[in-house]
Amino acid sequence: MPYKLLYSETSMKQIRKLHPQIKPVVKSKIEKLQETPFDGKGLEKELAGFQSMRAKRFRIIYKIRGNDQTVEIHDVGHRKDIYELFKDAIAK
């Protein structure tokens, strides 16, 4: 049974702002998370409990809720600063 996708307001804004060439790649990766949510890499330290999925030079940060089979998409951005920005956002 496929997982449901739940987008944060932040992630929806970030996806809308993506370059037209990268947007379909990111959307395709997110759709694949419905079937195989555990394919991503588990994050560590302050970001423990979150997963990261590669989409070219971009990363999708998400969390898997197994109790109701939902994948929460939290953040989408370039790999150079996505982890620092997300860490700052959840610290607030």
C-alpha distances in whole Angstrom, upper triangle without the diagonal:
4,7,9,13,16,19,22,25,27,24,24,28,28,26,28,31,30,32,31,30,28,26,24,23,22,20,18,18,16,14,13,12,9,8,10,12,14,16,18,22,22,25,28,31,31,27,26,22,21,20,22,20,23,24,27,30,27,25,22,22,19,18,14,14,12,13,11,9,11,13,16,18,22,24,25,28,31,31,34,34,30,30,34,33,30,31,34,32,30,34,35
4,7,9,13,16,19,22,24,21,21,24,24,22,24,27,26,28,27,27,24,22,20,20,18,16,15,14,12,10,10,9,5,5,8,9,12,14,16,19,20,23,26,29,29,25,24,20,19,18,19,17,20,20,24,26,24,22,18,19,16,15,12,13,12,13,11,8,9,10,13,15,19,21,21,25,27,27,31,31,27,27,31,30,26,29,31,29,27,31,32
4,7,10,13,16,19,20,18,18,22,22,20,22,25,24,27,26,26,23,21,20,19,17,15,15,14,11,10,10,8,5,7,8,8,11,13,14,18,18,20,23,26,25,22,21,17,16,15,16,16,19,19,23,25,22,20,16,16,13,12,9,9,9,11,8,5,5,6,10,12,15,18,19,22,25,25,29,28,24,24,28,27,23,25,28,25,24,27,28
4,7,10,13,16,18,16,15,19,20,18,20,23,23,25,25,25,23,20,19,19,17,14,15,14,11,10,11,9,6,9,12,10,14,16,16,19,19,21,24,27,25,22,21,18,16,16,17,17,20,20,24,25,22,19,16,16,12,12,10,10,11,12,9,6,5,6,8,10,14,17,18,21,24,25,28,27,24,24,27,25,22,25,27,24,22,26,27
4,6,10,13,14,12,12,16,16,14,16,19,19,22,22,22,20,17,16,17,14,12,13,12,8,8,11,8,7,11,12,10,14,15,15,18,18,19,23,25,23,20,20,17,15,14,15,14,17,17,21,22,19,16,13,13,10,10,10,10,12,14,11,9,6,5,6,7,11,13,14,18,21,22,25,24,20,21,24,22,19,22,24,21,20,24,24
4,7,10,12,10,10,14,14,13,16,18,19,22,22,23,20,18,18,18,15,13,15,14,11,11,14,11,10,14,15,13,16,18,17,19,19,19,22,24,22,19,19,16,14,14,15,16,18,18,22,23,19,17,13,12,10,10,10,10,13,14,11,11,7,6,5,6,9,12,13,17,21,22,25,23,19,20,22,20,17,20,21,18,17,21,21
4,6,8,6,6,10,11,10,12,15,15,19,19,21,18,15,16,17,13,12,15,14,10,12,15,12,13,16,17,14,17,18,17,19,19,19,22,23,21,18,19,17,14,14,15,15,17,17,20,20,17,15,11,11,9,11,12,13,16,17,15,14,10,8,6,5,7,9,10,14,18,19,22,20,17,18,20,17,15,18,19,16,15,19,19
4,5,5,6,9,10,11,13,15,16,19,21,22,19,17,19,19,15,15,18,16,13,15,18,15,16,20,20,17,19,20,18,20,19,19,21,22,19,16,18,16,14,15,15,16,18,18,21,21,17,15,12,11,10,11,13,14,18,19,17,16,13,11,7,6,5,8,10,14,17,19,21,19,15,16,18,15,12,15,16,12,12,16,16
4,6,5,6,9,10,11,13,15,18,20,22,19,17,19,20,16,16,19,18,15,18,20,18,19,23,23,20,23,24,21,23,22,21,24,24,21,19,21,20,17,18,18,19,20,20,23,22,18,17,14,13,13,15,17,18,21,22,20,20,16,14,11,9,8,9,11,14,18,20,22,19,16,18,19,15,14,17,16,13,14,17,16
4,6,5,6,9,10,11,13,16,18,20,18,15,18,18,15,15,19,18,15,18,20,18,20,23,23,20,22,23,20,21,21,19,22,22,19,17,20,19,16,17,16,17,18,18,20,19,15,14,12,11,12,14,17,19,22,24,22,21,18,15,12,9,7,7,8,11,14,16,18,15,12,14,15,12,10,14,13,10,12,15,14
4,5,5,6,9,10,11,14,16,18,15,12,15,15,11,12,15,14,11,14,17,15,16,20,20,17,19,20,17,18,19,18,21,22,19,17,19,18,14,14,13,14,15,14,17,16,13,11,9,9,10,13,15,17,21,22,21,19,16,13,10,7,6,5,6,9,13,15,17,15,12,14,15,12,11,14,15,12,13,17,17
4,5,5,6,9,10,14,15,17,14,12,14,15,12,11,15,15,12,14,17,16,17,20,21,19,22,22,20,21,22,21,24,26,23,20,22,21,18,18,17,16,17,16,19,18,15,14,12,12,13,15,18,19,22,24,21,20,16,14,12,9,9,9,9,11,15,18,20,18,15,17,19,16,15,18,18,15,17,20,20
4,6,5,6,9,13,14,17,15,12,15,16,13,13,17,17,15,17,20,19,20,24,24,22,24,24,22,23,24,23,25,26,24,21,24,23,20,20,18,18,19,17,19,18,15,15,13,14,15,18,21,22,26,27,25,24,20,18,15,12,11,10,9,11,14,17,19,17,14,17,18,15,14,18,18,15,17,20,19
4,5,5,6,10,12,14,12,10,13,14,11,12,15,15,13,16,19,18,20,23,23,20,23,22,19,21,22,20,23,24,22,19,22,21,18,18,16,15,15,14,16,15,11,11,10,12,14,17,20,22,25,27,25,24,20,17,15,11,10,8,6,7,10,13,15,14,11,14,16,13,12,16,16,14,16,19,19
4,5,5,9,10,12,9,7,10,11,8,8,12,12,11,13,16,16,17,20,21,19,21,21,18,20,22,21,24,26,24,21,23,22,19,18,15,14,14,12,14,14,11,11,10,12,14,17,19,22,24,27,24,23,19,16,14,11,11,9,7,8,11,14,17,16,13,16,18,16,15,19,19,17,19,22,22
4,6,9,9,12,11,8,11,13,11,11,14,15,14,16,19,19,20,23,24,22,25,24,22,24,25,25,28,29,27,24,27,26,22,21,19,18,18,15,17,17,14,15,14,16,17,20,23,25,27,29,27,25,22,19,17,14,14,12,10,11,14,17,19,18,16,19,21,18,18,22,22,19,21,24,24
4,7,9,11,10,9,12,14,12,13,16,17,16,18,21,21,23,26,26,24,26,25,23,24,26,25,28,29,27,24,27,26,23,22,20,19,18,15,16,15,13,14,14,16,18,22,24,27,30,32,30,28,24,21,19,16,15,13,10,10,12,16,17,16,15,18,19,16,17,21,20,18,21,24,23
4,6,8,7,6,9,10,9,11,14,14,14,17,19,19,21,24,24,22,24,23,21,22,24,23,26,28,26,24,26,26,22,20,18,16,15,12,13,12,10,12,12,15,18,21,24,26,29,31,29,27,24,21,19,15,15,12,9,9,10,13,15,15,14,17,19,17,17,21,21,19,22,25,25
4,5,6,6,9,10,10,12,15,16,16,18,20,21,23,26,25,25,27,25,23,24,26,26,29,31,29,26,29,29,25,23,20,18,16,13,13,12,11,14,15,18,21,24,27,29,32,35,33,30,27,24,22,19,19,16,12,11,11,15,16,17,16,20,21,19,20,24,24,23,25,28,28
4,6,5,7,10,10,11,13,15,16,17,19,21,23,25,25,25,27,25,24,26,28,28,31,33,32,29,31,30,27,25,22,19,17,14,14,14,13,16,17,20,22,26,27,30,32,35,33,30,27,24,23,20,21,18,15,14,15,18,20,20,19,23,25,23,23,27,27,26,28,31,31
4,6,7,8,10,11,12,14,16,17,18,20,22,24,24,24,26,23,22,24,27,27,30,32,32,29,31,30,26,24,21,18,15,12,11,12,12,15,16,20,22,26,27,30,32,35,33,30,27,24,24,20,21,19,15,14,14,16,19,20,19,22,24,23,23,27,28,27,29,32,32
4,6,5,6,9,10,11,13,14,16,17,19,21,21,20,22,20,18,20,23,23,26,29,28,25,27,26,22,20,17,14,12,8,8,9,8,11,12,16,18,22,24,27,29,32,30,27,24,21,20,17,18,15,11,11,11,13,16,17,16,19,21,20,20,23,25,24,25,28,29
4,5,5,6,9,10,11,12,14,16,17,20,20,19,22,20,19,21,23,23,27,29,28,25,27,26,22,20,17,14,13,10,11,12,10,12,12,15,17,20,22,25,27,30,28,25,22,19,18,15,16,14,11,11,12,15,18,18,16,19,22,20,20,23,24,23,24,28,28
4,5,5,6,9,10,10,12,14,16,18,18,18,21,19,18,21,24,24,28,31,30,26,28,26,23,20,18,15,13,10,11,13,12,14,13,17,18,21,22,25,27,29,27,24,22,19,19,16,18,16,13,14,15,17,20,21,19,22,25,23,22,26,27,26,27,30,31
4,6,5,6,9,10,11,13,15,16,16,16,18,16,15,18,21,22,25,28,28,24,25,24,21,18,15,12,10,6,8,11,10,11,11,15,16,20,21,24,25,28,27,23,21,18,18,15,17,15,12,13,13,15,18,19,17,20,23,22,21,24,26,25,26,29,30
4,5,5,6,9,10,11,13,15,15,14,17,15,13,16,18,19,23,25,24,21,22,21,18,15,12,9,9,6,8,10,8,8,8,11,13,16,18,21,23,26,24,21,18,15,15,12,13,12,8,10,11,13,16,17,14,17,20,19,17,21,23,21,22,25,26
4,5,5,6,9,10,11,14,14,14,17,16,15,18,20,21,25,27,26,23,24,22,19,16,14,12,12,9,12,14,12,12,10,13,13,16,17,20,22,24,22,19,17,14,14,11,14,13,11,13,15,16,20,20,17,20,23,21,19,23,25,23,23,27,28
4,5,5,6,9,10,12,12,13,16,14,14,17,20,21,25,28,28,24,25,23,20,17,15,11,11,9,12,14,13,13,11,15,15,17,18,20,22,24,22,19,17,15,16,13,16,16,13,15,16,18,21,22,19,21,24,23,22,25,27,25,26,29,30
4,5,5,7,9,10,10,10,12,10,10,13,16,18,21,25,24,21,21,19,16,13,11,8,8,7,10,13,11,10,9,11,12,14,15,18,19,22,21,17,15,12,14,11,14,13,11,13,15,15,19,20,17,18,22,21,19,22,25,23,23,27,28
4,5,5,7,10,10,9,12,11,11,14,16,17,21,24,23,19,20,18,15,12,11,8,10,9,13,15,12,11,8,10,10,12,12,15,17,20,18,15,12,9,10,8,11,11,10,13,15,16,20,20,16,18,21,20,18,21,23,21,21,25,26
4,5,6,8,9,10,13,12,13,16,18,20,24,27,26,23,23,20,17,15,14,12,13,12,15,18,15,14,12,14,13,14,14,16,17,20,17,14,12,10,12,11,15,15,14,17,19,20,23,24,20,22,25,24,21,24,27,24,24,28,29
4,5,6,6,7,10,9,11,14,17,19,23,26,26,22,22,20,17,14,13,10,12,11,15,17,16,14,12,14,13,14,13,16,16,19,18,14,13,11,13,13,16,16,15,18,19,20,23,24,21,22,25,25,22,25,27,26,25,29,30
4,5,5,4,8,8,8,12,14,16,20,23,23,19,19,16,13,11,11,9,11,12,16,18,15,13,10,11,9,11,10,12,13,16,15,11,10,7,10,10,13,14,14,17,19,19,22,22,19,19,23,22,20,22,25,23,22,26,27
4,6,6,10,11,12,15,17,19,23,26,25,21,21,18,16,14,14,13,15,15,19,21,19,16,13,14,12,12,10,12,12,15,13,9,8,7,10,11,15,16,16,20,22,22,26,26,22,23,26,25,22,24,27,25,24,28,29
4,6,9,10,12,16,17,20,24,27,27,23,22,19,17,15,16,14,16,16,20,22,20,18,16,16,14,14,12,14,13,16,14,11,11,10,14,14,18,19,19,22,24,24,28,28,24,25,28,28,25,27,30,28,27,30,32
4,6,6,9,12,14,17,20,24,24,21,19,17,15,12,13,11,14,15,18,21,19,16,14,15,13,13,11,13,12,16,15,11,12,10,14,14,17,18,18,21,22,22,25,26,22,22,26,26,23,25,28,26,25,28,30
4,6,7,10,11,14,17,21,21,17,16,13,11,9,10,9,13,14,18,19,17,14,12,12,9,9,7,10,10,14,13,10,9,7,10,11,14,15,16,19,20,20,23,23,20,19,23,23,20,21,24,23,21,25,27
4,5,8,9,12,15,19,20,16,14,12,11,8,10,10,13,15,18,20,18,15,13,12,10,10,8,11,11,15,15,12,12,10,13,13,16,17,17,20,21,20,23,23,20,19,23,23,20,21,25,24,22,25,27
4,7,9,13,16,20,21,17,16,14,12,9,9,8,10,13,15,17,16,13,12,12,12,12,11,15,14,18,18,15,15,12,15,14,17,17,17,18,19,18,21,22,19,18,22,23,20,22,25,24,23,26,29
4,7,9,13,16,17,14,13,12,9,6,5,5,8,11,14,15,13,10,9,9,9,10,10,14,15,19,19,16,15,12,13,12,14,14,14,15,16,14,18,18,15,15,18,19,17,18,21,21,20,23,25
4,6,10,13,15,12,11,11,9,5,5,6,9,12,15,15,14,11,10,10,10,11,12,16,16,20,21,18,17,14,15,14,15,15,15,16,16,13,16,17,14,13,17,18,16,16,20,20,19,21,24
4,7,10,12,9,7,7,6,4,6,9,12,15,18,18,16,12,12,10,10,9,11,14,15,18,20,17,16,14,14,14,14,15,16,17,18,15,18,17,15,13,16,17,15,15,18,18,17,19,22
4,7,8,6,5,7,6,6,7,10,13,16,18,17,15,12,12,9,10,10,12,15,17,20,21,20,18,15,15,14,13,13,15,15,16,13,15,15,12,10,12,14,12,11,15,16,14,16,19
4,6,5,4,8,8,9,11,14,16,20,21,20,18,15,15,12,13,13,15,17,19,22,24,22,21,18,18,17,16,16,18,18,19,16,17,16,14,11,13,15,13,11,15,16,14,15,19
4,5,5,9,10,12,14,17,19,22,24,22,21,18,18,14,15,15,17,19,21,23,25,24,23,21,19,19,17,17,19,20,20,17,18,16,15,11,12,15,13,10,13,15,13,13,17
4,6,9,9,12,14,17,19,22,24,22,20,17,17,13,14,14,17,18,21,23,24,24,22,19,18,17,15,15,18,18,19,17,17,15,14,10,10,12,10,7,10,11,9,9,13
4,6,6,8,10,14,16,19,21,19,17,14,13,10,10,10,13,15,18,20,22,21,19,16,14,14,12,12,15,15,17,15,16,14,12,8,10,11,9,7,10,11,9,10,14
4,6,8,11,14,17,20,23,22,19,16,15,11,11,10,12,14,16,18,20,19,18,16,15,15,14,15,17,18,20,17,19,17,15,12,14,15,12,11,14,14,12,13,16
4,7,10,14,17,20,23,22,20,16,14,10,9,7,8,10,12,14,16,15,14,12,12,13,12,14,17,19,20,19,21,19,16,14,16,17,13,12,16,15,12,14,17
4,7,10,14,16,19,19,16,12,10,7,6,5,8,10,13,16,16,15,13,10,9,10,9,11,13,15,17,15,18,16,13,11,14,14,11,11,14,14,11,14,17
4,7,10,13,16,16,14,10,8,6,5,6,8,11,13,17,17,15,13,10,10,10,10,11,12,14,15,14,17,16,13,11,15,15,12,13,17,16,14,17,20
4,7,10,12,12,10,6,5,5,6,9,11,15,17,20,20,17,15,12,12,10,10,9,10,11,12,10,14,13,10,9,13,14,11,13,16,16,15,18,21
4,7,10,11,8,6,5,7,8,11,12,16,18,21,21,18,16,12,13,10,12,11,10,11,12,10,14,15,12,12,16,16,14,16,19,19,18,21,24
4,6,7,6,5,7,9,11,14,16,20,21,25,24,21,19,16,16,13,14,12,10,10,10,9,12,14,12,13,16,17,15,18,21,20,21,23,25
4,6,5,6,7,11,13,16,18,22,23,27,26,23,20,17,17,14,15,13,10,10,9,9,13,15,13,15,18,18,17,20,22,21,22,25,27
4,5,8,11,14,17,20,22,25,27,30,29,26,24,20,20,17,18,15,12,11,9,9,12,15,14,16,19,19,19,21,23,23,24,27,29
4,7,10,13,16,20,22,26,28,31,31,28,25,21,21,17,17,14,11,9,6,6,8,11,11,13,15,16,16,19,21,21,22,25,26
4,7,10,13,17,19,23,25,28,27,25,22,18,17,14,14,10,7,5,4,5,9,10,8,11,14,13,13,16,18,18,19,22,23
4,6,10,13,16,19,22,25,24,22,19,15,14,11,11,8,6,6,6,6,9,10,7,9,12,12,11,14,16,16,17,19,21
4,6,10,13,16,18,21,21,18,15,11,10,7,8,6,5,7,9,9,13,12,9,10,13,13,11,14,16,15,15,18,20
4,7,10,14,16,19,19,17,14,10,9,6,6,5,6,9,11,11,14,12,9,9,12,11,8,11,14,12,12,15,17
4,7,10,13,16,15,13,10,7,5,4,5,7,9,12,15,14,17,16,12,12,15,14,11,13,16,14,13,16,18
4,7,10,12,12,11,8,6,5,7,7,10,13,16,18,18,20,19,15,14,17,16,13,14,17,15,13,16,18
4,6,9,9,7,6,5,6,9,11,14,16,19,21,21,24,22,19,18,21,20,17,18,21,19,16,20,21
4,6,6,6,5,6,8,11,13,16,18,22,25,24,27,25,22,21,23,23,19,20,22,20,17,21,22
4,6,5,7,8,11,14,16,19,21,25,27,26,30,28,25,23,26,26,22,23,26,24,21,24,26
4,6,8,11,13,16,18,22,24,27,30,30,33,31,27,26,29,28,24,25,27,25,22,25,26
4,6,9,11,15,17,21,23,26,29,29,32,31,27,26,29,28,24,25,28,25,23,26,27
4,7,10,13,16,19,21,24,27,27,30,29,25,25,28,27,23,25,27,25,22,26,27
4,6,10,12,16,17,21,24,24,27,26,22,22,25,24,20,22,24,21,20,23,24
4,6,9,12,14,17,20,20,24,22,19,18,21,20,17,19,21,19,17,21,22
4,6,9,12,15,19,19,22,20,16,16,19,17,14,16,18,15,14,18,19
4,6,8,12,15,16,19,17,13,14,17,15,12,15,17,14,14,17,18
4,7,10,14,15,17,15,11,11,14,12,9,11,13,10,10,14,15
4,7,10,11,14,11,8,9,11,9,7,10,12,10,11,14,15
4,7,9,12,11,7,10,12,10,9,13,14,13,14,17,18
4,6,9,8,5,9,11,9,9,13,14,13,15,18,19
4,6,6,6,9,11,10,11,14,15,15,18,20,21
4,6,5,7,10,10,11,13,15,16,17,19,21
4,6,8,9,10,12,13,15,16,18,19,21
4,6,5,6,9,10,11,12,15,16,17
4,6,5,6,8,10,10,12,14,16
4,6,5,6,9,10,11,12,15
4,5,5,6,9,10,11,13
4,5,5,6,9,10,11
4,5,5,6,9,10
4,5,5,6,9
4,6,5,7
4,5,6
4,5
4
